[in-house]
Amino acid sequence: MGLLTVSNLSRHFGGVKAVQELDFSVEAGTIFGIIGPNGAGKTSLFNLLTGFLSADSGSVRFRDHEILGEKPHRLVDMGIARTFQLVKPFFGMTVLETLMIPGWAQRMRTQLQSPEARRSRAHEQLGRVGLADKAAVLVDDLNQGELRLLDVARAVATEPEVLFLDEPFSGLGQESISRLSTIITDLKRSGVTVVIIEHRLRELMQLVEHVMVMNFGRKLTEGNPADIVQDAAVIEAYLGKGKHLGTVGG
């Protein structure tokens, strides 16, 4: 059994079947990719797994404990964190202040018992994502790429066991993508399990060890990246018949 096991998970919005009878498992210490065309149900799936959306049916087990229905803050305390497809910063706060907020989570309070400790950890995280020189800047004045990196740093600051990244490369230039890819790889090496939704397939396939493809709320297929990019059903779902996704890393 994997670190995270999803069984028969479903959620409908009226007549729209956003997630349908989904089954998959994520092994500890791996980078697991989730891809699919727009509207495939990927973000709805993340919302179910991280407590932002209730399910109609199914089970989600983390370390063999049922977590479906838990509140987001409880999941953070258990070791589950996420980023968001649409970044929603705390306007009016500085970048440093934003990165100090995760230090108040119950999970982190024993480690960061003073404002000085939270400030020091926040500076450390900002340096990690290349935003050290933005510490005193209001989040209102960051560009989209900088906001994306800040959102990743905020999630990582809770020291999760499982990190869900929803389109982390969106809005980033190549330099920032390379930096973030290194961060993700380093997290994996340190034992963090990473689950990524991403439309930039070239960058994603260079990172992940296993990929699940969704379409119309269902699992279309899953496997290693090299096989997935050559799968006829996957290619048709993305591009239609007679097309190709290209080679991994090509």
N, C-alpha and C positions, 0 to 999 in steps of 0.2 A: 504494500500500500504506500502511495506517495505521501509527501508532506501535506499536500493539498489535494483532496479528492472530491470531485463534483459528480453527482449522480442524479440523473433524471430531472435536471433543473429546467423549469419552465416559467415564463412570465409573458402574459398577454396584455395588450392595451386595447380593449374592445375587440375588434376583429383582427387586429395586428398581432401576429405571433412573433414577438421580439426575440425570445429565446425559447427553443423547443426541445424538450427532452434531451438536454445536453449532458454528455458523460465524458469526462477526461480526468487525468491525474497529472500532477506536477511533482517531479522528484526534487528532493532537497538539494540545494547547492547547484542548481542548473539555471540556465537562461532559456525561458520558454516563450516562444513567439505566438501571437494570435493575429492572423491576417484575414482579410475578406473585403469584398466590395463595400462601398458606402451603403449603409442601411442593413448590413449583415447581422447586426445585433451585438457587436463587440463592446461598445461602451455600456449598453444595457447589462451585459454580462458582468463587466467590472463593477457597475453599480450594485448588482446583486451580491457579488462576492465581498464587497467592502461596506455593506450595511446602509447604502444610500437608497436602496430599492428593495421592497419586499417581493418574495417569490410566490407564485401560485402553487408550486409543488416542487419537490426535490430535496436534495441534501447537499450540504457543503461541509466537509470535515477537514479541520486543520489540526495536525498532530492527533488525529483520531478523536477530536472533540467536535461536536456539532456546533457550527457558528452561524448558520443561517438564521437571520432574525436579530442578531446582535447589533447594537448601536455602533456607529463608526468609532466613537471614542473608546469603547470597550475593545474593539478590534485593534486599535492602536496600542492599547495597553497589553494586548496579547502578542504583539509583534508583527502587525500587518499595517502597512502604510501605502499610500497611493498618491499619484499626481492626477491632474485633470486635463481633459482635452481642451477645454476652455478655461484658461487661467483666470482666477478671480482673486487678485491681491487685496490686501487690506490697505486701501487708499488712505493717504494721510500719515502713514507710518514710514519710517526709513527702512532701508534694506536690512540693516543690522537688527532693528527692533523686530522685524518680521521673522528673522531667523532665531530670535530669542524665545519666541512663543512656544515652539515644541518642547523647550526645557521645562515647561509647566505641566506637561503630560505626566500622569502618575508613573508611567514606565521610566521616566527620566529623573524624577525628583530626588531619588536616593543618590544619584550620581551628581546632579547639578543642584546643590542645596542653597547656593547664594547667587545673587544677581551677577557677581563677578565671574562665577563659574559658567553661567549661561552665556554671558557676553563673550568669554574666551572661546567657548565651543562654537558660538555663532560665527566669530571671526575665522575659526578653523574651517568651518563649512563653506564660507564665502570664498576663501582662498582655494578650496578644492574645486569649485566650479568656475573660477576665474572672475569672481565679482568682488575681490578684496578692495578694489579702488572705488567701489560703489556703496560702501558701508553707510555713509552719511547721506546718501541720495534718497529722496522720496521715491517710493515705488511708482508713484504717479508719473515720474519722469523716465522710467525705464522703457526700452523698446521691447517688442514682442519676444525676441530671442532672449533678452536678459530676464524677462519675466518667466520664461520657460525654465531657464536654468535655476532661477530662484525657487520655483515650485519644486523642482527636483531636490534642491538642497534642503528645503523645508521637510520633505518626506524622509530623506536620508537622516535628518537630524534626530529622528525618533529611534534610530538604530533598529530598524525592523529586521525580522527574520525573513519576511516575504515583502517584496516591494513591487507594486503594480504601477507601471508606467504607461500612461495613455497618450500615445503619439508624442513621445519626448523630443523627437527631432523636428517637429513642426515649427517653422519660423526661424530655424537656426541656419547659420552659414556653415561652410565646411570646416572651418577651424573649431567652432563650437561643437559641431557634431563629433569631430575627432576627440575633443576633450571629454565630452559626455560618454562616448563609447569607451574610453579608457576608464572613466569612473565606474561604468557598469561592469566592465571586466574585472576591475579591482574589487568591487563589491562581491562579485561571484567568488573570487579567490578567497575572500575573507569569510565565506560561508553563507552569504545572503542569497536567497532564491529570488530571481527576478522574472516577472511576467510582463511582457511588452506587447502592446498594440501599436502597430506602426504601418503607415502607407508607403514609406520610403523603403522599398523591398531590398534594394542593393545594400543599404546600410544595415538593415535588420538581419539579413541572411548571413552577414559576416560575424554577427554576434551570437546568434541563437544556436542551440544544440537540437532543439525539437520545435516543430511548428504545427499548430492546429489552424485549419482553414474553416471559417464560418461562411455560410450563405443562407439568407432567409431564416436566420435564427437557429439553424441546425449546424452540426459538425459535418462539413463536406468530406474532409479527410484529415489525417495527421501523419507526420513522419519527419525524417531528417530534411534539412534545407535543400540539399542537392536533388532529392527525389521530388520534393514539393514543387520546385520551379519547373519541372518537366512534366508534371501531372496534367493530363489533358483536361480533366474536369475542372481543375483550378484555373488553367489558362482560359477556358471557355467562360468561367464565372467572372473573370476580370475583364477579358478583352473580346470575347466572342470566338467563334471557330476560325481556324486558320492563322492564329497569331501565336506569339511566344513571349515569355517573360524574360528571356535572356538567361545567361548562366550566372551562378553564384559568384559574386565578386567581380563579374565581368564589366 
